[in-house]
Amino acid sequence: MILQSIGFKIGQFFIPPFELREGELIGICLYGGSHFFDLEKELVALFTQKIKHPNLVVEQPFRFVEPIR
């Protein structure tokens, strides 16, 4: 297992429970608009382990690659 979430809240958003195993992909679709930038930054920080959350276990570190514009 690479990543396991038992569900948690970020602000007013609930991230449901999920598991990520080697070879699997997870797509996170956020609606457009600048009001989702902070949520995206916080999710990136959680998944790359810059900040910790007790309901999120990251077994292997993630790398975030900024979109090419």
BELGI-V659319 format. One record per backbone hydrogen bond with DSSP energy under -0.5 kcal/mol. NH is the residue of the N-H (numbers start at 1). CO is the residue of the C=O. If there is no record, write none. Layout:
NH,CO
NH,CO
This chain:
2,20
3,20
4,57
5,18
6,55
8,15
10,13
13,10
15,8
15,13
16,14
18,5
20,3
24,21
29,27
30,28
36,33
37,34
40,36
41,37
42,38
43,39
44,40
45,41
46,42
47,43
48,44
49,46
50,45
51,45
56,53
57,4
58,56
59,2
59,57
60,2
62,47
65,63
66,64
69,67
